[in-house]
Amino acid sequence: MELAVLRPQLVSKLVLVDAAGLHVDGAPMAELFIDDFDKMRKLLFFDPDSPLVEQAMPTSIDDPRILLWLRAREATARVGWNPYLHNPKLPAHLHRIHCPTLVLWGREDKLIPLAHGEYYAEHIAGAKLQVFDRCGHMLPFEQAEQFAAATFNFVTS
């Protein structure tokens, strides 16, 4: 979004997927930096017992991907800790995004509530919001075929 605001000539189409970036009153983002794998699964997935969870994230400290997961979390914390995963100036600039924009959201996203997707769709001119039922924050994993089709159709249209 910030690239579309700052360098609009570089962005011909924009797809936002359960995107952080805003503070929406009454719809706070949940705490992402937790160490409990069970709580994390429940936060990110509509079905925390789905076999898809193991594809998307480590499920124990013994998982060989744990170091990569921790490094990614550290990098996210460095850029998104304060203010917490949002840019306070972004809402005032969303009107500057003029490229076609598709906002994709999991209806049951517990990390970044649907109200954030609705805000983007309302404040980016011409943006279209597509909501996926029975889906949490991990839309590309939980609704992979529908996500790919929506993105492909939008980008190639």
Secondary structure, DSSP 8 states (H G I E B T S, - for coil): -HHHHH-GGG-S-EEEES--B---TT----------HHHHHHHH-SSTTSTHHHHHS--STTSTTHHHHHHHHHHHHHHHTTTTTB-TTGGGGGGG--S-EEEEEETT-SSS-HHHHHHHHHHSTT-EEEEESS--S-HHHHTHHHHHHHHHHHHH-
